Amino acid sequence: MKYDYDVIIIGSGPAGFSCAMQSTKFDKKVLIVEASSVNIGGSWIQKGTVPSKALRAAAKLIQSFHSQFGDERGRKPFEKFRMEDIMDYKKTILEGKNKKVKDDIIKNEVETVRGWGRITGKNTIEVVDNLNTKKEYSAEYILISTGSSPAEPQNFTIDHEGVLDYSSILELTHIPRRLIIIGGGIISIEFATIFSALGTRVTILNEQSEVLPFLDGEIKAALFKSIKKKNIQVINNATIEKISKNELRTCDEVLFRTSEEDRLQVVETDHVLYVGGKIPNTKNLGLEELGIKLTKHGHIKVDKHFKSSVSSIYAAGDVIGEPSLASASFLQGRLASVDMFGGSVDAMMGDRDLPYGIYSVPEISGIGLTEEQATDLNIDYTVGRAYYNNITRADLNHETEGLLKLVFRTDNLKLIGVHIFGEHASDLIHLGQSIMAHNGNIKYFIERVLNYPTYSEAYKIAAYNGLNRVHKSGIKYKKVLDKD
C-alpha cells in the first residue's frame, strides 16, 4: 500500500523532533503535525525546559555579579534589574532557539502542518486547522509525542494572575517580593532557588512528607543547608485549604494545615506558584477507538522499542510517563525511528543508568546508586568526596558551595554512583556516566591528566579521598592501585 509519508509525528517536542531528524537520515519522508499555529518545539522551547533555564541563567548572572562585587552603594544587583529586562533576555534566547529548530526542519526537508491531529486508523490521521478545515494524511508509521500539561489543583483555581502554573510564571512582568510555591518536586526547588537569587522571599508548601526523596542523603543535606542560608522556608505535610485575595493588604492569602499542627495557618504572598505534577496529553487523539492501551495514570503503554499496542503506532516523551525528562525524550524519539526504519535496536532504557539534572541554584545531578541504596543492597562500598571549596576553579568563580560524591565498590573500585551538588553539576555528571557505562573504576580519575583549573578536578580529589578511606579500612594503598 502506498502512503503519503513514511512517518507522521504528532507533536514537535524533543521526542518528535529527534524522531523526525533521525528518520530523515534514513531518507524517509516525514510529516510533523503541530497544534501551535505560531511556533514549533512544543513545551520544550515555548513553556518548559528552555524558557525556565533562560530565567535561571539570568538569575544566576545577577547572583554571580553580587557574589563577585557585592552590593553597589547599598543596592543589591537584583534591585537594579526589572523583570522586563529578564524577560527580554529570555525572549532573545527563545527566538534564537526557535529559529534553529525551524532551520533544522527546513534543511532536512521535513514537512509540517499546523492543526490538531487525531488518529483515525492504524496508518491514518485527520488534522483540523484553526479554520476548522479537515484533511487526512497516511503513513506507514505514526509517532505520538504530544507531551504533557500542568495538573490542575483541587481546592483552588489557577487564574494565571495571582495563582500561576510553571508556564504562566514565566510571563511575570515584575519580580515578586514574596512567592509561595505549592509542591515539593524538582520544578518547585528550581523556581524557589531561581526567584530567591532574584531577591524574592520564598516559601515552599509541600504536600508530601519530604522534598526530593530520591536524592542521596548527603546531597540533600547540602541542598537544605543552602536553602536555609537563602532563607527559603520549607513546610512539609501541608494541606492547602483555600487561596483568597486580601484586598485591604493587597496580597493573596494561602490557608493551610499540617499533619503536625492541625490548626489553620495563613501566609501572605504576592503570587502563588502551583507545581502539582503533569498530565499526559492523550485526550482527543482517537486512542480509545483504536484500542491503544493506557496505564492507570493515562500514559500510553509502550514496549522496549516504544511501540504501542497497535504495531504501526509508536509513542515517546512525557506522554509515556517516566522519566519525563527532555534528555530522555530526545533519545526515545531517535530509538523509535531506528526501530521503524533501521532494524532492531536495544532500547531498554530502564536497564541503563539515566542521569538526572536539577537546574536549581546551584545545580544538582546524579546517576547510579546513592549511598543509601548501596547499603540496602548490602554492597561493600566506599565513598569519596570533593568539596567545591577545595577546587581552584570554584575559588576563581566565587562558587565554593558544593560537593561531588563518588560511590564505588571497595573490592575492585568499580564506580556505581556519582552525586553532585554545585555549579555545573548537570555537565560534570557525564564524566562519571561515561566511566560507569564502560564498567570503569575510580583509578581512571587518578591515572589521567584532567585540565587545571576545572570543575572536573573534583573527580580526582574525590577519587583520592575514597582511596584514602579504603586504605584506612585495612587494604594497602599500593595494592589497591595495582589491582586490575
N, C-alpha and C positions, 0 to 999 in steps of 0.2 A: 504493500500500500504506500502511496506517495503522500508525504506530509508537507505542510507549509514550511516547517522548521525541524531541525534535529532535536532541539530542546527549547522549551518555553519556561522562563523563570518568572515566578510571581513574587515580586519584591526585590529591591536593588540594594539591600543592606550588605553586610560583609559576606554572608554565605552566598547570596545571589550574585554579587559582583564577582567573587572569586570563581564561582562555577562558570559564569559567562567567560571570564578570561581564560580559564583552563580549557573550556570547550572549543574556543577559537584556535587553540594550539593544536587541536585535533582536526582543524579545518572544518568545523561544524557550523551550521547556520543557526544563529541564536537570536531569540526574541526575549527582551525584558519587559514585563508589564509592571508599571509603577503607578500607584494610586495618586501620588502627588502631582499636581499639574505644573508645579514650579521647578522643584529640584529633584535630584536623583541621589541615592545613597541611603535613604531611609533614616531611621533614628540615629544610626551610626554617625552620620555627618550633621544632620539637622537638629536633633534634640538630645542626643545622648553622649556618646564617647567623646567625639571631637569638641563640641562646644563646652562641655564641662571641664575637659582638660585644658582648653584655652583659658577658661576662667581661672583655673588653678595656676596656669603659667603666669597670668597677670598678677595674681595674688602673691605668688612666690617671688616675682621680681620686686614687688613692693616690700615684702618682708626681708628679702636679701639686702636691699638698699638700706633698710633700717638696721639690720644686724651689722652691716659694714660701717655705716657712718653715723648711726644713732639719730636722735631727734634733731630737727632743724629749728632752732630758736623756739624750743618748747612745743613745736608741732611735730607729730609723728608723720612719717611719709604718707600713710593712707589718708591723712587729713588733707593732703594736697591734691588727691585724685577724686574725681567723681565717678559714679557708676557708668555714666555716659562714656567716659574715656575708656573704661574697661570693656564696655560693650562694643565700642569701635574696634578695640584690639581683637576681640572675639570675631566680630563681623569680617575683618580683613582675613583672618585665618580661614573662616568658613568659605568665603568667596574663593580663596585660593584652592582649598581642597575640593570644592565643587567643580571648579574648572579642570583640575587634574583628573578627576573621575570621569567627567564628560569627555575630556580629550582621550582618555584610555578607551572609552567605549567607542568613540568615533574611529580612532586609529585601528582598533581591532575589528571594525565593521560589524559591531553588534547593533541590531535594530532595537528600537524602543517604541512602546506605545503607552500613552497616558490613559489611565482609567482603572476601574475596579474589575479585577479578574476573578471569574468564577468558573470552576472546573465543571464541565458538563458531561464529560466522558473520560475514559481512561487515556485518551490521546487528544482531547479537545477542551478548549476553554472559550468562554464568552467574555468579552471586555465591553463594559459600559462606560463611555466617557462623560465628561461634565455637561454635555448637551443631551445626555440620555440616549445617545446613538449606540446601538449594539453591533458588534462584529465578532465573528467566530474565527478562531485560529486552531491549527492542528500541529502536533509534533509527536515524534517517536517517544520522547520523554518529557515529563513536567517536573520541575523542582518548586516546591513550596518553601519560600524563605520570607514569610510575612512578618517575622519578628514578634514583638510583644508590646503591651501598653501598660501604663501605670495602673495598679489596682486601686479601686475606689474604697474609701473608708466607710465604716458602718454608722458611726454616731455623729458625723458632721459631713459637710459638703465642701468640696474643693471649688472655690469660686475664681481661682487664678488671680485674685487681687490681694486679699488678706491671707487666705489659705491657698498654698501653692503645691504643685507636684514637682518632680525632678525635671520636668520640661519647662514649666512656666517660671520657675525660679531663675532660669537663665535669661529671662526677659525683664528682670527688675530694672527700674530706672534710677535707683538710688541704693546706697549701701545702708542696710538697716542697722540701727543701733542695737536691736535685740532680735534674736531669732530662736524660735522653738522648733526643734526637729523631732518628729514623731517617727520612731523606728530605730532599730539598733544594728542594721546591716552595713554592708560596705559603703553604699551610697551615702548613708547617714554620716559615717565617720569622715568621708571625703568632704562633703559640704560643710560639716562642722568645723574642720580644720581650715578649710579654704576661707570661710567667712570670718573665722577667728583671726586669720592673718590679715584680713581687711579691717579689723578693729571692731567687729561685731561681738556682742556678748551672747554666747550660745548655750542653750540648754537642750540636752537630748532626753526625751521621754521614751524609754524603751519598754515595749510591752512584754518582752521576754525576760528571763532571769539573768541573762548576761549578754554582753556585746561581743560579736565575732568569736563564738565558741570554738571555731576550728583552728584558731591561732595557736602556735607554740606558746606555752605559758610564760616563758621568759620574754618573748617578743611582746606579748600582750601587756606584761608588767611595764615594759619600756614605753609602750604606747600610752598607757594610763598615767604614767609619770609625766609624759609630755602633755597630755590632755589637762592634767591638773595644773601644770605650770602655765598653761594658756587660759586658765580659769573657765574651761568648758565643764559645765556640770552635767553629770550623767545620773539619771534616776531610772533604775530597773523595776520590773514588775509593775509598770504604770498602766492603769486602765483609763482611757480618755472618756469622759462622760459628756463633755459639751465644749464647744468653742463659740464664744459670743463677743460682740463688739461692745466696748465701753466708750460711749460717745463723749462722756464727760472727761475721761482721761485720754481720749483719742488713741486708744490701743485695742488690741484683741486680748481676751482673757481665755486661758485654757484651764478647764476644770478637770481634775483627775484624782484618782485614788491609787494607792499602792497596797500590795499584799501585806507589807509590814505595818502600815498605818491605815486603818480603814476609816479615814476621815477625808472629807472633801478638801482638796488643796487647790489653790488658784495661783497661776503665774501669768504675769503680763508680758506682752510681746508686740513687736511691730508687725511681724509676719510669722506664719506657721508653715513649715515645710513637711508635708506628709510623704513618707517613703515606706510604703506598705507592700512591697513586692511587685511582681509583674504577672500579667495575664496574657497567655498566648493568643495571638491574632488568628483565630481559626473560624470565626463566625462568618457566615455568608460566603463561604468558599465552595460550597457544594460537597463537603466531605461526607456528610451523613448519607446523602443519596447514593454516593459511590461505595459506601461501606468501608471507608478508611477508618481504621481503628484509632481511638484516642486513649490516653491514660486517664486515671481518675481526676487528674488536675487539668485535663483538657489539652494536653500536649499531644502531638502526633506521634504514634508509636512507629519506630523505625528499627531495622536490623543493623548489623555492624557495618553495612555498606550505605546506610542512610536511606534505605528503600522502605517505603510504607507497605501496608498490607495489600496494596494494588501495585503490581510489579513494575509498571511503567511510571509510577509517581514516586518521587523522592521528596524528602524534607530535610532541612538543615537550619541551624541557628537557634535563636530563642524559642522558636515555635515547637522544637522537640524537647525543650527543657534543659536541665543542667548539662554542662556547666554555665550556660548563658553568659559566655564571655565573647567579646568581639574577636579576640585572638583565636579562640577555638572555632568560631563560626567561619572564619576565613579558611581554615583547614578543612572543616566539614564540607563546605561548598566545593572545594577543589577535589576532595576524595570522592564525592558523589559523582562529579563529572568523569573522573578516571574510571569509576565503576561502570558508568554508562557507556563510555567510548574507548577506554584503554585497556579493558580486560580486568581480571581480578586484582584487587588491592587489599592489603591488610589495613582496614580502617578501624580496628578495635581500639579506639581512643581510650576506653575505660581501663585498658591494660597498660597504659602508658602513664608516666608521671607528667601531669599537666601543671605548669606554673600558674600562680595567680598573682595579680598585681593590684594593690590598693593605692589609688592616687591621692592619698591624704598628704598633709604637710607635717612631717616628712613622709615619704612613701613607705609602704610595707609590701614585701613579696616573699614567696616561699614555694618550695617544691619538695616532694617526698615526705618522709616520716618526721613528725615532731618528736621531741624528747619523750613526751607522754605516751605517744603511740609506740615508740620503741620499747618503753618499759612494759606496756600492756602485752606486747608480743614476746616478752622475755628474751629480747635480743641483748647480747653483751655489747653495749655501745659505749662510746666516749664522745664528749662534746669538745669543740674548740671554739673560742670566742675571740672576736676582734672588735674593740670599741672604737667608734669614729674619732674619739679624742686622742687616739694614738696613730691616726692616719694623717700624713703630711698634707695631702690634697684637701682633706676636710678642714685642717687648720687654715690653709690658704683661703678657703672659701667661707670661713666662719660658719661651717655646717658640722659642728662636732657632736651633734646629738644623733646617736645611732649605735647599732650593734649588728654584726654579722656573725651568725652561729652555724657551725658545721656539726652534723650528727653523723658518726661513722662507726663501723664495726671495729671493736677493739682488736680482734684477732688478725684481720687482714687489711685494716684501714679503709675498707670499701666505703665510699660516700653514699649515705642513704637518705640524707636530708640537708637542705640549706634553707635558712630562715633569716630574713634581713629586715631591720627597721632603720631607715635612714635615707638620705637623699640618694637618688639614682638606684634605689633598690630594684625597681622593675627592669632596669637594664642589667645590673650586676648579676641577677639571678640566672641569666642564661649561660654564664661560665660554669656555674655549678650544674646546671641542667645538662650541658654537653658532657661533662665528666661522668655524671650519673647514667646518661644514655649509653655510654660505652663501658659501663661497669668499672669505672676507674676508681682510684683511691686518692687520698689526700696528699700522697707523695708528689702528685703532679704539680701542686702549687709550690712545693719546696724545691723541686728539681728544675723548674722553668724560670726564665727571666720574665718578670712582669714589669711593664713600663712604670717608671717612677718620676714624679709623684702621680699616682692614680688612685681611685677608689678601689680598684681591683687588688691593690696591695693588701686589703683586708683579708683576702683569701689566704695569702701567705702567712700573715700574722696569726690567723685563726688555726691554720694547719700546724704551725709550730706550737701554739698554745695547746692544741689537742694532743700532739706528740708528747709534750711535757707531762700531761696528765697520764698518758699510757705508761710512760717511764716511771712515774711515781707509783703506779699501781703494781710495779714489780717486774715489768718487762724491760730488758735492757734497751737503751735508746738506739745503739748501733744495730742491734739485732732487728729491731723494728724497721729501720731504714733499709737494711739489707734484704728484707723479705721481698719475694717476687709477687 
